[in-house]
């Protein structure tokens, strides 16, 4: 190594005090935790997007209307996202026959070259697409990962979680939304007394 | 950020530069040698030219137990320094030279991660004769 060939006197040491590089997190969002589905009249329509999966098939979010959807923004470099993957794989397996779907939107800059082997390695059994800035902006700019939305059968955002939350939180929210039948009559935006939903369940 | 003072260097000699880095409390970045190939390492690089960065020395990382990896993960947090050793070409004329560099990093806290970023750096160097 060149440094070892140099005499100590020939090496001048300088500290670049003034050039301190401050790596500052540009976005610090409050971390929602616990079960907190919005009431039906508070829910906003989920922005629609179309992205291709690893096979080239187009996935259009609005095509999932009628299902409860867990939409997860993630990346291969995101440690907390990795914790959630087995949970989502389990949810997909457990609830798939009850009109439920998980969609993973990878925010990896390298695209499928990185994402495809990762999906295979982690045996992700749900649909995965590679996102982009345009899709991120539709959701207000997804900067922190994981960011996960639970979408109701009507295609509205029932909850949004920024950062890692407990598995149980997702599970309770999914199960609560799945309790509402696909063909339940709607009563508009007025929630039933004591209910957090804008639906009246058939007797 | 205040403009850094030029680093004095002699043509044909070597120079060491320490770059202090400060992270927001609660956040960490991966070390330069993360244990998982998907994790993005901290990487300081300098453009080639009259100065050759022949060594970048990273500090000793902290080992952090994180839920997504079976063994503690080496990370940097708080305030630390990155040291670069440059060889200055003998042919560099005296005067001020701005050396461009890049710092690539990806920060997380215990619950979330932020996208990878690349900071552009400029190191002003005041070159004098041998």
Boltz contact constraints between the chains, C-beta under 6 A:
constraints:
  - contact:
      token1: [A, 2]
      token2: [B, 54]
      max_distance: 6.0
  - contact:
      token1: [A, 3]
      token2: [B, 55]
      max_distance: 6.0
  - contact:
      token1: [A, 3]
      token2: [B, 85]
      max_distance: 6.0
  - contact:
      token1: [A, 6]
      token2: [B, 14]
      max_distance: 6.0
  - contact:
      token1: [A, 11]
      token2: [B, 14]
      max_distance: 6.0
  - contact:
      token1: [A, 12]
      token2: [B, 15]
      max_distance: 6.0
  - contact:
      token1: [A, 13]
      token2: [B, 16]
      max_distance: 6.0
  - contact:
      token1: [A, 14]
      token2: [B, 7]
      max_distance: 6.0
  - contact:
      token1: [A, 14]
      token2: [B, 17]
      max_distance: 6.0
  - contact:
      token1: [A, 15]
      token2: [B, 18]
      max_distance: 6.0
  - contact:
      token1: [A, 16]
      token2: [B, 4]
      max_distance: 6.0
  - contact:
      token1: [A, 16]
      token2: [B, 17]
      max_distance: 6.0
  - contact:
      token1: [A, 16]
      token2: [B, 19]
      max_distance: 6.0
  - contact:
      token1: [A, 18]
      token2: [B, 2]
      max_distance: 6.0
  - contact:
      token1: [A, 18]
      token2: [B, 4]
      max_distance: 6.0
  - contact:
      token1: [A, 18]
      token2: [B, 5]
      max_distance: 6.0
  - contact:
      token1: [A, 19]
      token2: [B, 4]
      max_distance: 6.0
  - contact:
      token1: [A, 20]
      token2: [B, 20]
      max_distance: 6.0
  - contact:
      token1: [A, 21]
      token2: [B, 21]
      max_distance: 6.0
  - contact:
      token1: [A, 22]
      token2: [B, 22]
      max_distance: 6.0
  - contact:
      token1: [A, 23]
      token2: [B, 23]
      max_distance: 6.0
  - contact:
      token1: [A, 23]
      token2: [B, 105]
      max_distance: 6.0
  - contact:
      token1: [A, 24]
      token2: [B, 24]
      max_distance: 6.0
  - contact:
      token1: [A, 25]
      token2: [B, 24]
      max_distance: 6.0
  - contact:
      token1: [A, 25]
      token2: [B, 27]
      max_distance: 6.0
  - contact:
      token1: [A, 25]
      token2: [B, 107]
      max_distance: 6.0
  - contact:
      token1: [A, 25]
      token2: [B, 114]
      max_distance: 6.0
  - contact:
      token1: [A, 31]
      token2: [B, 111]
      max_distance: 6.0
  - contact:
      token1: [A, 76]
      token2: [B, 38]
      max_distance: 6.0
  - contact:
      token1: [A, 77]
      token2: [B, 38]
      max_distance: 6.0
  - contact:
      token1: [A, 77]
      token2: [B, 39]
      max_distance: 6.0
  - contact:
      token1: [A, 77]
      token2: [B, 40]
      max_distance: 6.0
  - contact:
      token1: [A, 77]
      token2: [B, 106]
      max_distance: 6.0
  - contact:
      token1: [A, 78]
      token2: [B, 113]
      max_distance: 6.0
  - contact:
      token1: [A, 79]
      token2: [B, 66]
      max_distance: 6.0
  - contact:
      token1: [A, 79]
      token2: [B, 68]
      max_distance: 6.0
  - contact:
      token1: [A, 80]
      token2: [B, 111]
      max_distance: 6.0
  - contact:
      token1: [A, 80]
      token2: [B, 112]
      max_distance: 6.0
  - contact:
      token1: [A, 82]
      token2: [B, 68]
      max_distance: 6.0
  - contact:
      token1: [A, 83]
      token2: [B, 67]
      max_distance: 6.0
  - contact:
      token1: [A, 83]
      token2: [B, 68]
      max_distance: 6.0
  - contact:
      token1: [A, 144]
      token2: [B, 112]
      max_distance: 6.0
  - contact:
      token1: [A, 145]
      token2: [B, 113]
      max_distance: 6.0
  - contact:
      token1: [A, 163]
      token2: [B, 111]
      max_distance: 6.0
  - contact:
      token1: [A, 163]
      token2: [B, 112]
      max_distance: 6.0
  - contact:
      token1: [A, 164]
      token2: [B, 111]
      max_distance: 6.0
